[in-house]
C-alpha cells in the first residue's frame, strides 16, 4: 500500500539543538513512498538536509514553504492545499500521515486541523525523555493517533443539524456510518439516541405514525444535543393515535389527522418543495369536507346515500353515480363542499362564495403532481395556504395552537 508523509519542519529551540536527527528518525519509521516537508524559509535548509541525508530521490519528496507560519488559520489553509497536492500525486487521504512534531505552535495546530479536515489516515508526533524541554537523543517514542474519532464527533454534530433541517435520511446515513468504537461510552449512547430520534421523526414525517412511538422512546434524553427534539408524553400518544386512526381508513379521520397533514404541508414548504406542499393542502381540503359530512351528517363521500342529502341536491349527486364501482355515488372535493352548502354548513357557503379559493384549487389541478405539467410557484402555495387556514379556523377550535402542539418541537 502506498504511503505518504506530510512533515512540519521548524528551526529547533536553540542553536545547539539538532532538529534534523529526530525528524530523520520519524521519516524512516514511517517508511513513506513520498514525503512532503512543510517548512518556512528559515527551516528550509533542515528539510533539504533531511531529504539528502536519508537519500530520498527527487521524485520521492517535495517542499511546501509556508508564507504565514505564525498564523494558525493561514497555516491550516496552506497545509490543506499541500495535502490536496499529495492526493493529486496519486495518494488517497487514507494513505497520508501528518507529523506535527516540529515547527511553531501555529504550524503544529494548523497541520493537525488540516489533517482532520482532509480526513488523513493518522497524526504523529515524537515524545520521549526530555532535558531542558528537548527530547533526549535515543529516547524518542513515536506516538500515532487517528483523527477519525474527531471526525466521528463532527459527524454527530452534522447529524443534529440535518435533523433540525428535516433531512432525516441523510442524518440516518451519517450516523450509521460512524464506527462506535471511535467513541467513548457516553458518545456511543448519544449516537444510538440520535439514531432513534432521526428514525422517529422520519417515521412521523412519512405518515408512519405508529412507528414513531417505539423509536422515540429509545432516546436517552439526558444529552443536551437532544433537547430540541424532546416531546412530552401527550404528543407521543397523539401521534400514535393518528396512526391508529389512519389504520382504520379515511372514514375514521379526526381533527388531529387534519392538523397533522397541515403541519406536514408546512414542512414541505419549509424545504422549498411547494409541489408536495400544495398537494397536501389540496388533500387536506378534501379531507376536511369528508370529515364534516361524516361526523355531522353520516355521509360517506365514497358511497353517498342520496336520502341523507336535501331533495334539491339529489339530482346533482346522481350525476356522480359510478356504474363501474357497484353503482355508488362518489363525490370529490368540489361536490363535497357544494353538498355541505346544501346542508346549510357555513364552510360550504364559504367555499361557494369564495371565487379566489376555487380558482386556486383549479390552479393546483394544472400542476405537474395533479393533472397538468406546470411547476408549483411559491405564490400559489402561500395564497392557497391562507385560504385553507381560513376554512380550518371556521371548523377547528383553537386551530393554530393545536397545530403548534402537534408539530415537531423545534419548528
N, C-alpha and C positions, 0 to 999 in steps of 0.2 A: 504494500500500500504506500502510495506517495505521501510524503510528509513535508510540511513547510514550517519554518520557524520565523516569527517576527520578534526581533530582539531590540529593546531600547538600550542605547549606549550613552552613558554620561561621561563626565570627566574625572570622576572619583571625588573623594572627600578632602584630598590634600595632595601636595606634590610627591609625597613619599608613598602614596597608595597606588598599588598596581591594580588597575581596574580590568586589565586585559586578561590576566590569568583565570579568574573565576568565570569570566564570560566565555573564554575558550572552552572551559570545562562544561559549561551549560550547553554550548553548541554540540560538543562531542557527545554529551549524554543524551541529547535529543535525536541524534542521527538524522538530521533533516536532509531532504533531497534539494532543498532550496532555502536559503536564509536571506531575510531582508533586515538589514540593520537600520533602525530608526535612530538617527543621531542629530547633533547640531553641528554647526561649522567648527565649534571648538572641540567636539568629540569625534569628529570625522576621522582623524588620524588613528584613533583607537579602533574604530570599526575596520578600517583598511588593514591595520596591523593584524587584527584577529583573523581576518579572511586570509591574509598572506601566511601567517604562522600555521594555520590549520591546513593550508594547501588547497583552498577552495578554488575551483575552476571559475573563470569569469561568468560562465553560464549558470553557476550554482549560487550566486549571491548578487545582491544589489544594495543600493544605498538610498534611503529616504531622508532628506535633510529637512528638519522642522524649521519653519520660519518664526514661530511664536512658541518657544519651548517652555515659557513660564505662564502660559495661558491655558488652563485645563480645557476650555471649550475648543480653542483652536487646535490643540494637540489631538483632542478627540476627533475632530473633523478630518485632520490630516492623516491620522492613523487609520481611520475608516477608509479613506481614499487609498491608502497604502495596502490595506488588506484586500480591498476590491481589485487592486492591481495584481496581487498574488493570485486571486481567483482567476483573473484573466490569463494568468500563466498556465492554467490548467488544473489548479487545486480547488477542491471544494472547501467551504468553511469548516467542514468536519475534518479536513486534513491539516488544519492550521493550529499551531500552538503559539501563544503570545507570552514572552518572558519580559516581565516588568521590573526585574531586579535593580537595574541601573538607571540613572538619569535623575532629573529634578523631580520633585513631588508632583508637579503638574504633568510631566512626561509619564510617570507611573500611573497616575489617576486617569489621564486621558487614554492611555493604552488599555487599561482594564475596561473602561467604559466602551471603548471601540470594540474590544474582543467580545464583550457581552452583546453589544448592539449588532455585530455582524455574525453572531451565532458561531463563534470559533469553537473548536473542539475542547481546548483546555487553556488554562492560565498557569504560569510557572514563575517561581522566584527562588532565590538561593538564601538559605539561612545556615546557621552554624554557630559555633562558639565565637564570641566577639571580644576584641580588645580595643578599647578606646572607640567603640562603636563600629569597628571594622571586623568582618568575619575573618577568623584566623585561617591562613592557608592550610589546607589538608583537613579541615573540619567541615567543609561545605556539605550541605544536605539540600537536595533539590525537592522542593515541595510543588506538587502539581494538583490543581483542582479544576473541576469542570464548572463552567458558568451556567450549566443548564438549570441548576436549582434557582438561580436568579431569574432566568427566563421563564421558568415554571410559575414563579410568583408574579411575574409580569403578565403572563397569560391569564392568571386568575383575575387580576385587575381588569384586563381587557374583556374577559367574560362578563364581569359585573357590568361594565359599560354597555356591552352588547345586549344584555338582558334589559337594561333600562331603556334601550332604543328599540325594544321589541324584536330583536334579532335572535330569537331563541335557538333556532337550529345552528347558526354559526357558533353561538356560545356553547352549545352541547358538543359540537365537533372539537372546539378548542379544549374544553375540559376533558373530553375523552382521550385526547392525545397527550395529556400530561402524565408523566410517569410518577405515580405516588411515592416511589422510592426516593425521589429527589426532595421530598418534603418532610418536615417534622410532623410529629403526631397531630398537633393542633391544625396544621395546614392541611393534612390529609382529611381531617373531619370537615374543614371548611370546603375542601374540594368536593367531597361527596354531598355536602349540604347545598352547595351552589348547583351541582348537577340536578339535585332533586327540585330546586326552585325553578331552574330553567325548563325542566321537563314538565313541571306542574303548570306553569303559565303557558307553555306551548300547548298543552292539552286544552286548557281553558280557551285559549285563543282560536283553537281549531274545533271548537264545539264538542270536545270530548270531556264534558264536564265531570263525569263520574270519576275519571282517572285523576282529576286534579286533587281530589281529597286524599287519596292514598299517597300521591307523590309529595304533596306539600308537607305532610306530616313526617316525612323522613328528614326534614331540615332541622339542624341544631341552631336555634335562634340566638345563642349567646355570642355569635360573631357579629361585630358591628357592620361588616360588609353586607350582611343580610337584612339589616334593619329596614331599608326602603321597601323590601318585598314582604314584610310581615303582614299577615291578615288575621283578624280575630276569628273566633270560632263560629260566630254567626254568619260571617261571609262564607266560610268553608261549607257550612250547612246549606246556605242559599245556593251556592254554585252546584253542590251535589244535588239539591232539589231540582234545579233546572235540568240537570242530566236525567233525573228520574222522569220528569215531565216529558222531555223530548223522546224518551224511550216509548212512551205511550202513543206518540204520533201528534200531528198538528191539531187534532181536536181537543187536546189537553192543554193547549197553550195558555200561559198565565201572564200577568203583567210583568213578572220578573224575567220571563223569557224575552219579552219585548224590550225591556230595559237593557238586557244583556246584548241583544242584537244591535241596539242603538250604539252601545259602547264599542262594540266590535267594528261598526262602521266608522266611528270616530277614530279608532286606532288605525284603520286602513288609510284614512285621510292624513293622519299624522305622518305616515310613511310616504305620503305622496301618491298612494295607489287609489286615485279618485274613481277609477272604473269599478274597482271592487267595493269602494265605499258607497257609491251610488247604487250598485246592485243590491247591497244590503239595505239601504234606505227604502228602496222600492219594495223589497220583500217585507220589510218591517211595516210599511204602509198597508200592504195586503193582509199581513198577519193581524194587524190591529182591527181591521174590519171583520175578519173571520172570528176573532176573539169576541168582539162585541155582539155579533149576530148569534154566536153560540150561547154565551152566558146570559144574554138578556132576552133572546127570542127563541132559543132552542133550534136554531137554523144551522145546518151543516152546509157550507158553501160547495162541498164536493158532492152533495146529494140533497138538494133543496126540496123540501116539502112545500109545494106552492100554497097549500092550505094555510100555512103559517104567515104568508105574505098578504098585504092588503089586496082586495079584489082587483083594484085598478092596475096593479103591478103584475098580475099573474100572466098576462099576455106577453109582457117583456121577458119573464122567466121562461116561458115555453119556447121562446126563440133560442134559448141556450140549452135545450134538451139534447143530450148526446146519445144518438142511436147506436153508436159503436161501443158504448160503455153502459150496458144494462139500462139504456134509456133514461139515464139520470140527468137531472138538471144541475149544471155546474156554472158557478159564477166566478169571474175573475175580479180583479181589483175594481175596475170601473163600475160594473154592475152591482158589486157588493156594496159600494158606497151609495149608489142610487137606491138600492133596497133599504139601506139604513135611513136615507132621507124619506122614503115612502113610509117607513115605520115611525117617523117623527123624531128620529135621533138628530141631535144638534150637529154631531160630527158629519153626518150625511148631508145635512143642509150646508155646512161649511164647504164641503167638497163641491157641491153643485154650484155654489155661488162664487167659488174661488177659481177664476179662469186661469190665473197665473200658475196655481198649483197643478191644474190639469195640463197646462202647456209644458211645465217642467217634467211631469211624468211621461208625457209623449216624447219629449226630447230624449229622455232616458231610453225609450224604445228604439231610438235611432242610433244608439251607441253600439260599439262592437261586441260587448258582452250581453247585449239584448238581441235585437233583430236587425241591426244596421251595421255600419262599418266605421262610424265616427269615433274618435277617442273622446274621453270624458274631460271636459275643461274644469278647472278648479271652480270657476264661476257657477257651473251647473250644480256642483256638489254643494257649495255654500248656500245658493238660493233654495235648492230643494231641502237641504237640512233645516233652514229657517222655517219653511212652510210645515215640515213634518213635526218640528218641535211644537209649533202652534197646535197641531192636531193632538199630540201626546199630552200637552198641558190641559186640553179640554177633558180628557178621559182618565188620566192617571194622576191621582192626588200627589202633590209634592214631587212631581216628576224629576226635576233636576237634582234634588237632594238624594232621592232614592237611587237615581242613576249613578251619582257620585259614590255612594256607599258600595255599589256593586261593580265598580271599576277597579282596575289594577291600582294598588295603593300609592304608587309613586307618580301616577299621572295626575 
